[in-house]
Amino acid sequence: MLFWELFKLSRQRRTYLGLGAAALVPIIFVAAIEITHQGPEAGDAPFAAQLFSNGLVIPLITLAFGSFVMLPAIVVLVAGDTVAGEASAGTLKTILSRSIGRTRFFLVKVAAVALYTLAVLVVFAGVGLLAGWLVVGLKPLAGPDGTPIPVGEGIALIWACAGVLALPLLALAAVVVFLSAATHNSTASVVGGIVFVLLLRLVSGLGLTGFLDPYLITNQFDAWLNLLRQPVDWPPVVRAIWVSVLWMVGFFLGAWGIFVRRDILG
């Protein structure tokens, strides 16, 4: 069932739009800095001072800017169609009228969305790393305290950062899957997911969330930057892990509860 679900996902235009955007952004970024010879200021992005001399910096900077809105939007684009797409196409009744349990069907859907989310990050970071290698080359990074970070450790650090970022993105996917199961409307789920992210960013920026601010899902998108400190600032990273897991489990259970109880065949 998972293979079939991934096959269906691979046939959807929005899947290619998402993965294509994830691959295109690092390429556009590299092309822009090569043409203009300008980049972010040293205080605006990780290792920005080494941007023109080390390709390892490219995926780190693109992750920093992509994690703000773009990567969440790419994930929302497909997650919003999880259940709503089947309902809109009229295939949900047909599938569930066969001997397929609702829970099993829902778990397969969730697994496909999770794999897509991870694929987006792999493409985004991988293309950035490849572009940096082709254009600038890979050299040891000068750490925050001046200590050189070998190329191998730098590559491992990039993937570790992407792994930490994957958790809040999966949590966001859970929120949108919940909207998809609740509304049975792909457009409403996608728009709702994007509005959700922007609204949390807004209220957090205005200081309206008080003591809840460290536990907002959007504030976990930047936790991976703490891996770049020396020594590593672990508390925000650990908090991002368990906060993301709580959001993820809570909304997936909520979506499952709605899905298994909703009258779809009636």
Helices and strands as residue ranges (DSSP letters): H 2-10, H 13-36, G 48-50, H 57-66, H 70-79, H 84-89, H 91-96, H 102-135, E 141-142, E 148-149, H 151-183, H 186-205, G 210-215, G 217-220, G 223-228, H 234-261
